[in-house]
Amino acid sequence: MFFSLIAIAAVIALFVIVSRQQNRIALVERELAVLRGLVQSGASLSAPKPADAAQEGLPEEAKAAPAAPLADGATVAEEIAATPENAESEAVAGPWTKGRTVPAQSAGTAEPAHAASVVETPAAGSPAAPKAARQTDVETALGTRWAVWVGGIALALGGLFLIRYTIEAGIFGPGVRLAMAGILGLVLIAGAEFIRRTGFRVPVQGAAGAYIPAILTGAGAFILFGTVYAAHGIYGFIGPATAFALLGVIGVATIGASLLHGLALAGIGLVGAMVTPALVASEAPNPWALFVYLAIVLAATAAIARIRDWKALVAAAFAGTGIWTILYMVDAPEVNLAAVLFISLATLAVLAFVWLGLFLVTGRDDTVRGFDWPSIVPGFFIALSALALSVDPAFASAGDALHGAILLAALVAAALYRPPALPLVFAAGIATVLIYLGIIPPATIGADALDVGLDAQPLASSDALTFRIGVALGMIFLAAGFWAARRFAAAAPLRAACWAAWGVIAPLVVLLALWLTFGDIDRDLGYALPALLLALAFAAGSEWIARAEEPPLAGGPAVSFALGGAGVAGLLMLHMAFGSGWTTLLLGAAAVVPALATRWRTYPVLGWIAVGAAIAVLGRVAFDPTIVGAASLARTPILNWLLPGYGVPALAFGFAAWQLARTTNGRPRLAMEAASALFALLAIAMLVRHAMHGGVIDTGTVTLAEQAIYTLIALGAGAILVAIDMRSPSSVLRYGSMAAGVVSAGLIAVQHFVVLNPLLTDESTGTVPVFNLLFLAYLLPAVAAGALALYVRDKRPRWYAAMLALIAALLAFAYATLSVRRLFKGEFIALWSGLGQLETYTYSALWLVIGVALLTAGVWLKSQVLRIASAALIAVAVLKVFLFDMSELEGVLRALSFIGLGAVLIGIGLFYQRLLTRAAREA
């Protein structure tokens, strides 16, 4: 052990001697460089004395300073003269690579007493210098950085191995061994301080990461940690309290030494300080001792990190404190909530007053610092603690949710006090939302959807305390959010938007959760009134924030969040105060309110609130197409809840679009136009279906009637998108409209003609002669597809219009054919019911008439597709007459079939000849 100490002292002395020799050599080389420059420039060597020449260009204070002798015989003036102004920022790649000059990084945080030595440099303007500076010197890296780091680790491990060897060999007693280990650690720390004070600095590129004093200090601290732990945990020389205090002092002292030796040493000290509670075991652990100790370590670390602006260090300190808090809450048999509350509030105090409060040291202002990312760490752990206190049955059943609410309120207060700590309000808001979504009983929101039983329990407890805490937290978020949003509306709009968002989200979630948990879901005026008051408060708050904007009343993001919250609160109020039918009706009519508001405030968000109302109505009708429920829907055609349920929103959306077109315009107006047209189409389709089904809208498997409604909606949506695209061109609208048409064609081809065709399914076509299933499933889609084909002829590709025209022709053909079948067979028209001779002849005549009609329409509309369809249909009729009618018909029907076919074909030939003759004359 004695010889090891001598060897360590010899190594330290050798480093000091080498450093001084390097300084002396550097002085000589600088003087030679000055002389060489004078010789090359032709200046006289006898004009100024070397000392005078060296002092040219120095400050007056340096010239007038007395020449105090140094240890190596030089003087302060000579030292300054020999060192250029930027000497401290220069270093070389190593003594074995002369001629390279590169900027050196600061070797640690300590300022050496003497300037770094610089070897001979190439002439100014030499292109070899920057090229050589970029080359990697492997030998330098191995000889400086790696050697020093490995040496420091070896010293630390060597001290521990030496203690282990003395234990195994029994050379010394435990007390002597621990004393020698402690002396070794102190010697390393003292040697590091000696090297630092003597001005040691490695003048080598990349040596900043191998600052020897810092490494020696870290090794010494490591050995001292091990020594104290062994004295307590292995030999029992000291008690838990003493060991705890010593380890804490070593950790904090190591963190403090990082002000001189850099961030790496601070990390070592912080790790040691955070591991100390795990190393020192006690039969009766005291949570107050633990958390007071953690608060002291956290405060010291934050102060040092603030001075050096070490964000990673303070984040690690917050993480360590938070982890210890969570571990205590999980493992402790009886949790001391006062201690948990203390360490959480202490963490926020350190964040607010130390980390974000020492601006006098850094010269910064909190308004300049936009976002402090280390604040994410304490926000996460404190919010997690509050969540556990409110959700965990072990805590919530004892009424500990109040402590969690205090932590959430403290997070909001800290974020208000220190604006850069914006993550705290996010943490508090997310925790609040999770807590109050957890109190909702699963059966309330649909046990089947959640795949749980009806007897399943909510995630969090719900009682009177939870109710009161929810009201208090909602008011805190509302007041703090809108106050902060107004405060930052002009200078920091994004930060104002974040505050306004949480000022809206948290109260709304709390209100919704309390209603679903404690109120009547069907109708509850006791919750409708708070929802109305909340909507009014949000609207008033938006105006209050808008007047603080720059320029005023600009309608920025914070105002948008506030008004959006007012819209959601109004939606909740309608659901709470009215039944299903009136809610849908009033919600559709409510879209007019934000549209009218654009007459006084041209906020862009007002139009989108109207769009939100349309989306909400669409969601309601998708959930319940009957508007009032199947049991309450009257069977009277037209005069039932379907007419106002779909018609009133269609009219309101149309009026909103008209109003927006005269004020804010833009995409919301187009969306409202689309919604109006869509609901008008839905109203017609649903009324037809209601009449077809005898007042009952089937909610079972998809029928042909239901599929027809979907087809009409798809065709209508395609037309709406085309119309919107023509007024406000957009590639999304263009391809979306074409996709709607293609989907419609696919639905018709698969569902109408094959899967749900009443010829194959024998589905009832209805008892009404004209307005029956065939009218809804074939004639209406035919008219819609034909109209859409005409509308898009010059607006979309030719193949798209031709596809729609062909679909329309096929649907019309199917309607006519199936109507004839229904005329002969009645309500059920399945194929297996057979064909009569008169029915067979009627098909031939009908197809010929339809073919002629298509030909006439094709010539009139100049549509080649219709003319080709006409030719195809007539060809089918010809084949039917010759192949089917000839064998199946008898008597006069067979003759009339052929006579009619011949007359039609001759008429078609005559018609085409007249067309060709007229064309030739015109040519």
Long-range contacts (C-beta under 8 A, 24 or more apart in sequence): 1-162, 1-166, 1-172, 1-180, 4-158, 4-162, 4-184, 5-183, 5-184, 5-187, 8-155, 8-184, 8-187, 8-188, 8-191, 9-187, 9-191, 12-191, 12-194, 12-195, 12-216, 15-195, 15-200, 15-212, 16-194, 16-195, 16-198, 16-200, 19-198, 19-199, 19-200, 19-201, 20-71, 20-72, 20-198, 22-117, 22-203, 23-72, 23-114, 23-117, 23-199, 24-72, 24-74, 25-117, 26-82, 26-116, 26-117, 26-118, 26-119, 26-203, 27-74, 27-78, 27-79, 27-82, 27-117, 29-117, 29-118, 29-119, 29-120, 30-82, 30-83, 30-118, 31-82, 32-120, 33-120, 33-121, 51-77, 51-78, 51-81, 54-78, 54-81, 54-82, 55-80, 55-81, 79-114, 79-115, 83-115, 87-115, 87-116, 87-118, 88-115, 88-116, 90-116, 90-118, 90-203, 91-116, 91-118, 91-202, 91-203, 91-204, 91-205, 91-207, 92-118, 92-119, 92-203, 92-204, 92-205, 93-132, 93-133, 93-135, 93-137, 93-140, 93-204, 93-205, 94-137, 94-139, 94-140, 94-143, 94-144, 94-204, 94-205, 95-119, 96-139, 96-140, 97-132, 97-137, 97-140, 99-128, 99-129, 99-132, 100-129, 100-132, 100-133, 100-135, 100-205, 101-129, 101-133, 102-133, 102-205, 104-203, 104-204, 104-205, 104-207, 104-208, 105-206, 105-208, 106-208, 107-201, 107-202, 107-207, 107-208, 107-210, 107-211, 108-196, 108-208, 108-211, 108-213, 108-214, 108-260, 108-261, 108-262, 109-258, 109-259, 109-260, 109-261, 109-262, 109-308, 110-196, 110-211, 110-213, 110-260, 110-261, 112-196, 112-199, 112-200, 112-201, 113-197, 113-198, 113-199, 114-199, 114-201, 116-201, 116-203, 117-203, 118-203, 133-205, 137-205, 140-204, 140-205, 140-206, 141-206, 144-202, 144-204, 144-206, 144-207, 144-210, 145-206, 145-207, 145-209, 145-210, 146-210, 147-210, 148-210, 148-212, 148-215, 149-209, 149-210, 149-215, 151-215, 152-215, 152-216, 152-218, 152-219, 153-219, 155-188, 155-216, 155-219, 156-218, 156-219, 156-222, 156-223, 159-184, 159-185, 159-219, 159-223, 159-226, 160-223, 160-226, 163-226, 163-227, 163-230, 174-235, 174-237, 175-237, 178-227, 178-230, 178-231, 178-235, 178-237, 181-223, 181-226, 181-227, 181-230, 182-223, 182-224, 182-227, 184-220, 184-223, 185-219, 185-220, 185-221, 185-222, 185-223, 185-224, 185-227, 186-220, 186-224, 187-220, 188-216, 188-217, 188-219, 188-220, 188-223, 189-216, 189-217, 189-220, 189-221, 189-224, 191-216, 192-216, 192-217, 192-220, 192-261, 193-217, 196-260, 196-261, 211-261, 211-262, 213-260, 213-261, 214-261, 214-262, 214-264, 214-265, 217-254, 217-257, 217-261, 217-265, 218-254, 218-261, 218-264, 218-265, 218-268, 221-250, 221-253, 221-254, 221-257, 221-265, 221-268, 221-269, 221-272, 222-268, 222-272, 224-250, 225-250, 225-251, 225-272, 229-279, 229-280, 232-279, 232-280, 233-279, 233-280, 233-281, 240-280, 240-281, 240-282, 241-289, 243-279, 243-280, 244-276, 244-277, 244-280, 244-289, 244-293, 247-272, 247-273, 247-276, 247-279, 247-280, 248-273, 248-276, 248-293, 248-296, 248-297, 251-276, 251-297, 252-296, 252-297, 252-300, 255-297, 255-300, 255-301, 255-304, 256-300, 256-304, 258-304, 258-308, 259-304, 259-307, 259-308, 263-308, 263-310, 263-312, 263-313, 266-301, 266-304, 266-305, 266-310, 266-313, 267-313, 267-316, 270-297, 270-301, 270-313, 270-316, 270-317, 270-320, 273-297, 273-301, 274-317, 274-320, 274-324, 277-324, 287-328, 287-332, 287-336, 287-339, 287-340, 288-336, 288-339, 288-342, 290-324, 290-328, 290-339, 291-324, 291-325, 291-339, 291-340, 291-342, 291-343, 291-346, 294-320, 294-321, 294-324, 294-343, 295-321, 295-342, 295-343, 295-346, 295-347, 295-350, 297-321, 298-346, 298-347, 298-350, 299-346, 299-350, 299-354, 302-350, 302-351, 302-354, 302-355, 303-354, 303-358, 305-355, 306-354, 306-355, 306-358, 306-361, 306-362, 307-358, 307-361, 307-362, 309-362, 311-373, 311-374, 314-355, 314-374, 315-373, 315-374, 315-376, 315-377, 318-347, 318-351, 318-374, 318-377, 318-378, 318-381, 319-377, 319-381, 321-347, 321-378, 321-381, 322-347, 322-377, 322-378, 322-380, 322-381, 322-382, 322-384, 323-381, 325-381, 325-385, 326-381, 326-384, 326-385, 326-388, 329-385, 329-388, 335-395, 337-389, 337-400, 337-403, 340-385, 340-389, 340-403, 341-403, 341-406, 341-407, 344-382, 344-385, 344-407, 344-410, 345-407, 345-410, 347-378, 347-381, 347-382, 348-378, 348-382, 348-410, 348-411, 348-414, 348-424, 351-375, 351-378, 351-414, 351-418, 351-421, 352-414, 352-417, 352-418, 352-421, 356-418, 356-420, 356-421, 357-418, 366-418, 366-419, 366-420, 367-419, 367-491, 369-420, 370-420, 370-492, 370-495, 371-420, 371-422, 371-423, 372-418, 372-420, 372-421, 372-422, 372-423, 373-423, 375-420, 375-421, 375-422, 375-423, 375-424, 376-423, 376-427, 378-424, 379-411, 379-421, 379-423, 379-424, 379-426, 379-427, 379-428, 380-427, 382-407, 382-410, 382-411, 382-427, 383-407, 383-408, 383-411, 383-427, 383-428, 383-430, 383-431, 384-431, 386-411, 386-428, 386-431, 386-435, 387-431, 387-434, 387-435, 390-435, 390-460, 390-466, 390-469, 391-434, 391-435, 391-438, 391-459, 391-460, 393-461, 396-460, 396-461, 397-461, 399-465, 401-461, 401-465, 401-466, 401-469, 402-465, 402-469, 404-435, 405-469, 405-472, 405-473, 408-432, 408-473, 409-472, 409-473, 409-476, 412-476, 412-477, 412-480, 413-480, 415-484, 416-480, 416-483, 416-484, 419-484, 419-488, 419-492, 419-495, 422-495, 422-498, 425-480, 425-481, 425-498, 425-499, 425-502, 426-498, 426-502, 428-477, 428-502, 429-477, 429-502, 429-505, 429-506, 432-473, 432-477, 432-506, 432-509, 432-510, 433-505, 433-506, 433-509, 435-460, 436-460, 436-470, 436-509, 436-510, 436-513, 436-514, 437-509, 437-513, 439-466, 439-513, 439-517, 440-513, 440-516, 440-517, 441-516, 441-517, 444-516, 444-517, 444-521, 445-516, 458-517, 462-517, 462-518, 467-514, 467-518, 470-510, 470-513, 470-514, 471-510, 471-514, 473-506, 473-510, 474-506, 474-507, 474-510, 474-511, 475-507, 477-502, 477-503, 477-505, 477-506, 477-507, 478-503, 478-506, 478-507, 478-534, 478-537, 478-541, 479-503, 481-506, 482-541, 482-544, 482-545, 482-562, 485-541, 485-545, 485-558, 485-561, 485-562, 486-544, 486-545, 486-548, 487-548, 488-558, 489-545, 489-546, 489-548, 489-549, 489-550, 489-556, 489-558, 490-548, 490-549, 490-550, 491-550, 493-549, 493-556, 493-557, 493-558, 494-557, 496-545, 496-556, 496-557, 496-558, 497-556, 497-557, 497-558, 497-560, 497-561, 499-558, 500-541, 500-545, 500-557, 500-558, 500-559, 500-561, 500-562, 501-561, 503-541, 503-561, 503-562, 503-565, 504-538, 504-561, 504-562, 504-564, 504-565, 504-568, 505-565, 507-534, 507-565, 508-534, 508-565, 508-568, 508-569, 508-572, 511-569, 511-572, 512-572, 515-572, 515-576, 519-576, 522-579, 523-576, 523-577, 523-578, 523-579, 524-576, 525-576, 525-577, 527-576, 528-573, 528-576, 528-577, 531-569, 531-570, 531-572, 531-573, 531-576, 532-569, 532-570, 532-573, 534-565, 534-569, 535-566, 535-567, 535-569, 535-570, 535-573, 536-566, 538-562, 538-563, 538-565, 538-566, 538-569, 539-563, 539-566, 542-566, 546-601, 546-603, 553-601, 555-601, 555-602, 555-603, 555-604, 555-605, 559-603, 559-605, 560-603, 560-604, 560-605, 563-594, 563-603, 563-605, 563-606, 563-609, 564-605, 564-608, 564-609, 564-612, 567-594, 567-609, 567-612, 567-613, 571-613, 571-616, 579-628, 580-624, 580-627, 580-628, 580-629, 581-627, 581-628, 581-632, 581-641, 581-645, 583-620, 584-617, 584-620, 584-621, 584-627, 584-645, 584-649, 585-627, 585-644, 585-645, 585-648, 585-649, 587-613, 587-616, 587-617, 587-620, 587-649, 588-613, 588-614, 588-617, 588-648, 588-649, 588-650, 588-652, 588-653, 588-679, 589-648, 589-649, 589-652, 590-652, 591-617, 591-649, 591-652, 591-653, 591-656, 591-672, 592-652, 592-655, 592-656, 592-659, 594-656, 595-655, 595-656, 595-657, 595-659, 595-660, 595-663, 595-672, 596-659, 598-659, 598-660, 598-663, 598-664, 599-659, 599-663, 602-663, 602-664, 603-664, 604-664, 604-666, 604-668, 606-664, 607-660, 607-664, 607-666, 607-667, 607-668, 607-669, 607-672, 608-668, 610-653, 610-656, 610-660, 610-668, 610-672, 611-668, 611-671, 611-672, 611-675, 614-649, 614-653, 614-671, 614-672, 614-675, 617-649, 617-679, 618-675, 618-678, 621-645, 621-646, 621-682, 625-686, 625-697, 626-697, 630-696, 630-697, 630-699, 633-690, 633-695, 633-696, 633-697, 634-695, 635-694, 635-695, 635-696, 636-695, 637-687, 637-690, 637-691, 637-695, 638-687, 638-691, 640-690, 640-695, 642-683, 642-686, 642-687, 642-690, 643-683, 643-687, 646-679, 646-680, 646-682, 646-683, 646-686, 647-679, 647-680, 647-683, 649-675, 649-679, 650-676, 650-677, 650-679, 650-680, 650-682, 650-683, 651-676, 653-679, 667-728, 670-724, 670-727, 670-728, 673-720, 673-723, 673-724, 674-717, 674-720, 674-721, 674-724, 677-716, 677-719, 677-720, 677-723, 678-713, 678-716, 678-717, 678-720, 681-712, 681-713, 681-716, 682-713, 685-709, 685-712, 685-713, 688-771, 688-776, 688-780, 689-776, 691-768, 691-771, 692-766, 692-768, 692-771, 692-772, 692-773, 692-776, 702-756, 703-756, 703-763, 704-751, 704-752, 704-756, 704-757, 704-758, 704-761, 704-763, 704-773, 704-777, 705-773, 705-776, 705-777, 707-747, 707-751, 707-752, 707-756, 707-777, 708-752, 708-773, 708-776, 708-777, 708-780, 708-781, 709-776, 710-747, 711-744, 711-747, 711-748, 711-751, 711-752, 711-781, 711-784, 712-780, 712-781, 712-784, 714-740, 714-741, 714-743, 714-744, 714-747, 715-740, 715-741, 715-744, 715-781, 715-784, 715-785, 715-788, 716-784, 718-744, 718-788, 719-784, 719-787, 719-788, 719-791, 722-788, 722-791, 722-792, 722-795, 722-796, 726-795, 737-792, 737-796, 738-796, 738-797, 738-800, 741-788, 741-792, 741-800, 741-803, 741-804, 742-803, 744-781, 744-785, 744-807, 745-803, 745-804, 745-807, 748-781, 748-785, 748-807, 748-810, 748-811, 749-807, 752-777, 752-778, 752-781, 752-811, 752-814, 753-810, 753-814, 758-818, 758-828, 758-829, 758-830, 759-818, 759-821, 759-829, 759-830, 759-831, 760-830, 760-831, 761-830, 762-828, 762-829, 762-830, 762-832, 763-828, 764-827, 764-828, 765-818, 765-822, 765-827, 765-828, 765-829, 766-827, 767-827, 772-822, 774-815, 774-818, 774-819, 774-822, 775-815, 778-811, 778-812, 778-814, 778-815, 778-818, 779-811, 779-812, 779-815, 781-811, 782-808, 782-809, 782-811, 782-812, 782-815, 783-808, 785-811, 786-812, 790-861, 802-865, 805-863, 805-865, 805-866, 805-869, 806-865, 806-869, 809-854, 809-865, 809-866, 809-869, 812-850, 813-847, 813-850, 813-873, 816-846, 816-850, 817-843, 817-846, 817-847, 820-846, 835-888, 837-888, 837-889, 837-890, 837-893, 838-893, 840-884, 840-885, 840-888, 840-889, 840-893, 841-885, 841-889, 841-893, 841-896, 841-897, 843-880, 844-877, 844-880, 844-881, 844-885, 844-897, 844-900, 844-901, 845-897, 845-900, 847-873, 847-874, 847-876, 847-877, 847-880, 848-874, 848-877, 848-900, 848-901, 848-904, 851-877, 851-904, 852-904, 852-907, 852-908, 855-908, 855-911, 859-915, 874-904, 874-905, 874-908, 877-901, 878-905
